[in-house]
Amino acid sequence: MVIAELEVPFVAAPMAGGPSTPDLVTAVAAAGGLGLLAGGYLSCEGLARDIAGVWDDGTTRFGVNLFVPAGANTARPPATPEHVRARVEAVRAYRERLLPEAGRRGVELPERPVAGDDDWERKLDLVVRERVPLVSFTFGLPGAAVLGELRRAGAVTMVTVTDPDEARAALEAGADTLWVQGPGAGGHRGTLHEDAVPGDLPLDELVARVRALTDVPIVAAGGLGDAATAARAITAGADAVGVGTALLLTPEAGTSLAHRRAVRAGGVTRVTRAFSGRPARSVENEFVRRYDDGAPTAYPEVHHLTVPLRRAAAAVDDPDGVAPWAGTGLAGAREVPAAAVVAAWRDELVAARDARTAAGRPASGGGGTVPSAEGTLDWQPAGERTAWLAPPVAAALSLVPGARAAQIDATLADTAAFCEAYAVAPEASANCVVVEGRRGEEVTRAAVMVLATDRADVNKAVRRHLGVRKISFADQGTVESLTGMQRGGITPVGLPEGWPVLVDRAVASAGPVVVGAGTRGAKLLLDGAELAALPGAVVIDLALPRGDAQGGDDRH
């Protein structure tokens, strides 16, 4: 079972605490998508019953989500004794603040809520023993040994991430798939540790940046309340979308009556730690308004502390006392069967996936296509596709109003592979390298643009123009840090202010030319004259005579 091969690229998000049920999972799977059971908060026996319910229905396309406890989280910073003491005191103070609420609800609060591990080891053994097809993780990064064990058992592994750095960590640990969660997600933000500040990149931009890092399957989630919004996430680079809030009112969901009332009423959603000690988005209610400002960072202690309060509120269908998790796509929740939600989104999601696949499909053996500047790519106005671009590039598009953008396979970003795969003529592709010149203690960095068929005369022409004594190609890591762009995607559009841009005369007169887009997952097509008109640009003869390999490469 592969995410990218789903009939409909629609995944029912795991929603712990009741909404996720075997009925919801099987209904979404029967409609062509994939459903995830929520293992968090359930006992191991309860999760076993849910898994059995899915298997007994005959569904083979499903997964289970597990919460990673602190002790198993390889991404969690070590806790100091001072931190532990401060945490205990913060939870104690929050309990004192909640005591009047407990009195109103007629419940007792635990004296000292314990952290616990959510039956971690037993649940891992269970998903291996039950041959669960996909196992996903939230709230942390399990070790490579855990991911390897699951893979050997035949499971696909998936890790929830909220920013590119977390994505890199998950990939390094060996995750097969990434659940990329944007800031509009309902329920808990899936940061890799509780002290982390959740990422705030818009989902489309986040997906594009993560896609530029890897070719593993990506499920995009967070704030997807309708098919059009979800389709944009697929266009940005996702293989499927994760949907939770839009399913809360379906009859198959186990959403409580109080939670349903809050969702039906709509209103504002906000991120709060009041219910669990971890940032989570809910419909704003009286509990959030009263207690958000005093809630400590202490998960799962705060979760266990507030359980009696929330259960008491649910028992009387009071939406002001439960945790009504919901994302910014709240208005998209409908009281229709889950299959109807999938069907309503199906055409737009499939069309977006097919269009992205077609745009990113390498040319097969050339197929008789004559190489050109456009090649086989689907070029679109760059201003309408900013999610594909590095942020500095997107911010500088006003300098190149005629620019168009196209998505590519990030593994084919380097010039030779790119031109061959997409039938782009090398003489219509321009490389951008960053050089670093020194005169005494003074350092000058500059971008150098030559056609892919040429090499820049760095040691003579470039050094002479910059007036430096020594010159070399700039360190790759330094370039990425200073520009906000990726290796293989460095482009003169959006470079730091004050950097000279040296444009070879052949580039300036080339007509339409392909350059980087700041990421490995896209390219820009613009006129060479637009490059020559960039701030700091100067047109000079830079190329070495053909056949002379001195002084050039295309590593950026």
N, C-alpha and C positions, 0 to 999 in steps of 0.2 A: 504494500500500500504506500503510494507516494503522493504527497500533497499536490504536486504539480500535475498529477494524472487524474484528479477528481473530475467526475462528470460535470459538476457545478463547483466552482472554486469558493465554496461557502462552508465555514467551519463554525459550529455552535460552540461558543466560548464556555469554558468551565466556570460555573457560578456556584461557589460554595455557600453552604448555609440553607440549601433548599431548592433554589430554582432549577439546577441541573438534575435531571432525572433520567432513568433508563428510557422512559417513554419519549422524552425530548430527543435524546441521542438517536434512538432508532427511527424516529420520524424524520429527522434531518438526513440521516443516512439513506433512508428509503427514497427521499426526494432528490438524491444525487450528491449530497454534501457529505460532511463528516461531523460527528458529534463527539464532544469530550465530556466524560464524567468528571465531576469535581470530587477529588479524594480528600481535600482539606476539611478538617473538623469532623469527618466521619470516623467512627471506629473502624478497625480493620475488618471486623465482621460485617459492618454495614456496607463498606466498600465492596466486599466479596459478594454480597447479595446484589448490589447494583451491577457488577460485572456479569454475574450469572444471569441477571435479567436481560442484559443485552445479548449475550451469547444464545440464550434460550429463544430469543426472538428470531435468531438466524442472521443477525447483523454481524458482519465481519469487518466492517469499516468503522472503527471507533478508536478512541484513546482515553487515557486516564491522566488527570493532572494531580500532581502531588506538591505539597508545600515543603520546601527545604528548611529543616530546623537549623538553628544557629550552629549547633555542634557539627553539622555536616556541610556547612556552607563555606566553600573554599574562598569565596570573595569577601567574607566578613573580616573586618579589621579585628585584631585581638583586643579583648576587653581588659582594661587595667583595673586593679582593685578600686581605685578612686571612681572609675566609671560605674562599676557595679554598685558601689555604695550610693552614688548619686541617683542611679536608676531606681534602686529600692526606695529611696526617700521620695523621689518624684511620684512613684506609684502610690506610696502611702498618702502623700498629700492629695493626690487626685481622688483616692478613695474617700478621704475626709470630705472633699467637696461634693462627692456624689451621695453621701449619706442621707441628706434631706430628700433626694430623689428616690432613694431606696425606701424611705419612710412613706412617701406618697404612694409608691407602688406596692408597699406591703411585702418587701422581699429583704433578704439578708445578702450582704456583699461578702465575698471571701476575705478573710483577714489578710492573707498574704498570697495573692495569685501566683501560681508557679508557671514557669515557662513551658515545660514539657517538650516533647519532640513529635507530637502528632502521630505516634505509632510508626515512625519513619522506617525502621528496619523491617518490621512485619509487613508494612505496605509494599516495600521494595520486593520482599520475598513473594508476596501475593501476585504482583503484576508479572513477575518472572514466571511463577508457577502457572498462572492463568493464561500465559502467552498473549498478553495484551499487545495489540499491533503497534500502538504509539503511546509513549509515556512522555508527558511534558512536566516541566518544573517551574514553579513560581516562588519568589521570595529568596532566591539564592542560586548558587552555582554548585551542583554536586561535583565531586571529584571525577577525574578522568576514569578512575577504576569503576565507579558506579555506571557511568555512561557506557564504558566498554562491556561491562557485564550484561547490561540490557541489550546492547547491540548483538552480543553473542547469542542471546536468547531469542533473537529475531525481531526485536522491537526497534522502531524508529524513535530517536530521542529528540526532544524539543525543549529549548530553554527560553523563558520570557526575558526580554531585554527592553530597556527604555531609552537607550542612547547608543551612539556608535562605539563608545569605549566598552560598554557592557557587551555589545555584540562581538567585539574582538575577543574579549575574555571567554565568552561562550564558545566561540569558534576554536580558540586555542585549547579549550578543554575537550573538544571533540564532538560538540553538538551537531546532530544531523540536520536539524531544522531550527529556525528562529521564529519565535512569536514576538513580533515587533510591535510594542504597545505605545501608542501615542498619548498625548496629554488629555484627550477627551474621553478616555476609557472610564466606564463605570466600575465601581468597586475598587479594590486595592490596586495601587500602582505597583508594578512588578519589579521595582528596583532590586538589585542584587544584594543589598543590605539595607537595613531599616534607617540608618543614619544618612543614606544618600539622598541628595536633593533630586527629585524626579526630573527627567528631561522635559524640556518645554518646546522642542522642535515640533512644528506642525507635522501631522502624520505623513503626508505625502513627501515632505522634505526628508523626514527621518528615514522613510523606506528607501528613498533614492540614495541616501548616504550609506545606509547599510548594504543595499544592493551593490554599491560600488566596491564594497569590501569582499564580497563573496558571491559564489554562484549556488550556494545551498538554498533549498526552498525557504521562502519567507511567507509567513502569515501576518498580514497587517491588521491591527485591531485598535479600536479607540475612537469613539464618536461617530461611528458609521450608522447613521439613522435611515439611510435610503440607498437605493441601488446606484444612483449617480455618484454619490460621495464614495461609495465602496469601489465603484469602477475606477475612479481616479487613483485610488491606492494601488490597484492592479497596474494601471498605466505607469505609475511611478516605479514599479519594479516588484510588486508582491506577486506571489503565485496563487494566493487565495486570501480571503478576508475572514477575520474572526468577528463573530456577531454575538452580542449578549443582550444588551438592553432591548433591542428590537424583538427579542423572543420572550421577554418577561411576562407578557400578558397572554401568551399562547396557552391553550388548555393543557398541553403536555408539560409545561413548566410547573415546578413545585413552589412557585412564588407565593408567599403568605398573603392573606387577605389584606392585612395592613400595608404590606409592600405594594400590592396591586393598587390600593387606593391612592398611595402616594404617586405612583407612576401615572395613573389616570389623571390625577389632578395637575400633573406637570409642574411648572415653576422652574426655579433656579436650581442648578446643581453646583456643588462646590466640593473642593478637596478638603478633607478633615481628618484629624487623628483621634477625634473624640470617642469613636466606638471601639477602636482596636489598638491605638498607639502607632499605627502605620498610616501613611497618607492613603486615603481612599475617597473616591468621588461618590457622593450621594445627593439625593434630592434634599435641599436644605429644609430642615424641620426644627421643631422647638429644641430638641436635644442638641443639635449642632449649634444652634444660636446660643444656647446657655453654656455649653461646655467646651467648645472648640479651643478657645484661647488658653485653657489650662491643661489640655491633654498632653501628657509626656510622650516622648519617643520611647516606647517600651512595648514591643509586640513579642509574644502574645499575651503578656501579663494584663494589659489593658483590655484586650479582647475578653479574657476570662473574667475580669472584674465587672464588665458591663453585661455579660450574658444574662444574669438574672433580671436586670432591668429590661432588656430587650425582649426576653421571653414573656415577661409580665405584660408588656405593651402589646405584643402579638396576640396574647390570649384574649385581649379585649378589642382587637382590631384597631389599635391606636397608631396611626401613621406618624405621630409626633414622638414616639418613643422607640420605634424600631430603627434599624439601619437600612434605609431604602436606597440601596446601591443603584445607581443609574448613571449613564454617560451623557455626554452633550447631545447625543442623538436621541434623546428622550422622546421627542415628538414622533419618532418613527415607530414606537411600540404600538402594535395592533392586536385586538382580541380576535385573532383568527388562528386556525391550525398552523403549526410550524411548517408543514409542507407548503402552505399557501404563501408564507413569507419567502421561502426558498424559491418558489415558482415566480413570485413577483420580481425577484432580483435576478433570476437566472439569465435572461437574455442579455442584460447589460454587462453582467459579470463575465459571461462567456465571450461576448464580443470584445471586451477589453482585453481579456487574456489572449484571444486569437490575434488581435491586432498587435499586441506586444510581442507575441511569439513570431509573427510574420516580420515585424520590424527588426527583431534581433536574430533572425535565422540567417546563418552564414550562407553565402552563395554556394551551391553544390557543384563543385568542379567547374565553376564559371558559368555553366549552363548556357554558354553562348552569349552571355551578357558582355557588351562592350564597356570596358572601364571608362568611367567618367567622374566628374566631381560629385554627382549625386549618388552614383552607384545604385545599389538595390535598396537603399534606406528610405524610410518614410520621414521626410523632412517636414517639420511643422514650425510655425512662428515661435521663436525662442521665448518671447514674452508670455506665451501661453503655456510654456512647459518649464517654468522655473524650478519645479521640484526635481528635474533631472540634473540641474546644474549645481556646482558648488556655490554657496551663498555669496562670496565676493563677485563671482561671475554674474549671477542673477542681478546683483545690485548695480552692475555696470552696463546693463544691456542698453541703456539710453545712448551710450557711446557708439553702439553698432546697431542702429534701428532695423537694418535689413537682415540681421542674423536669423538663421533657422537652426533648429536643433533636432537631433535624432537619437534614439536610444540604441545602444549596442550591447553585445555580450561583453561584460567587464573583463573577461579573460582574453579578449581580442583587442585590447586597447592599444597595444604597441603597434607602431606604424606598419611594419611589414605584414603582420598577421591581419590587421584591420583592413588594409587595402586588398589583400588576397580574398578575405572572407566576404567583403561587401562590394567587390568589383569597383572600388574607388581607384582612379588613376593616381599613381604616386606623384606625378607632376601636378596634381590638383590637391595634394595634401602637404601641409606645412608643419614642420617640427618647431617646437619652442623649447630651447634649452636656457637654463639660467647659469650665468657665469659669475664668478666672484673675483674682482681685481683688487690688488693692494698696492698702495704707495705709502711706505712707512706704516703708521698705525691706522691710516684711513682705509676703509673697506668700501668698495663700490659693487653693488649687485645690479645686473642688467639682464633683460630677456633678449635672446637672439633668435630671429625667425629666418629659416631657410626652407626651401622646398624639400620634400622627402627624397628627391633624387639628388640632392646636393649635400655638401658638408660645409659648415662654417669655418672660415679661416680665423679661428679664435686667437692663435698665438701672434698673428700679425695684425690683420684688419681690425678685429675687435679690440685687442689690447691697445692699439694705436689710437683708435677713436675714443676710448675711455680714458686715455692718458695715465695708465697704470703701469707699474714696473713688472708685477707678477700677475698671472691670470690662470684660473683653473675653473673646471665645472664645480658649481656649488654643491655642498653636501646635500644629499637627497632629503634627509630628515629635516635639515634646516630649512630647505625650500618649502617643504610641506607645512612646517610650523609657521613660517613667515607669510605664506600666501593663502593658507586655508584651502589649498588644492592638493590633489593626489598625484603621485607619480603615474605617468602615462596619460595624465589629463591636464598638465600645466599649460596654461594659455595666456596670451598677453592681455586678454580682456579681464579687468578686475585685479590687476597686480597692485601691490602696495604703492601708494602715492610717492612720486619722486624717482621711481625706478626707470631708467632709460629703456626704451624698446627699440632695438636695432633690427630693422626690416630689410632683408635683402631685396635688391631691385627686382629680381625675378618674381618674388612673392607679391610685391606691390602691383605688378602689372599682370598678374596671373588670372585675373577675373575671379570667378567663384573658387574658393579654396577652403579645405576642411582643416579645422584646428581643434584643439582640446576644448573641453567644457568645464574643466576643473575637477571632474570625476572620471573614473575609468568606465563608467556606464553610459556615457553620452559623448557626442561630438557636436561642434558648431560648424555651420556652413555660412560663409560671408564673403564679401568681395575683398580682394587684396587691398584695394584702395581704402577700405574702412580700417584695415590694420594700420596702414600708413598714416591715417588721420588720428590715431589714438593719442591721448596725452603722453608726452615724452617720447613719441616715436620719431625716428629719423630714418630715411631711406638711403642706404649706401650699398656699395658692392661688397658683399660678405662671403660669397661662395668660393670655395676652392675650385680650381680647374677639375673637370670630371676625371676620375681615376686617382686623384690625390687624396689619400685617406687621412691626412694630417688634420688634427684639431677639431674633429666633430663627432658627435654621436647623437642618438635620439633617446637618451635615457629618461628625459623628463617628458 
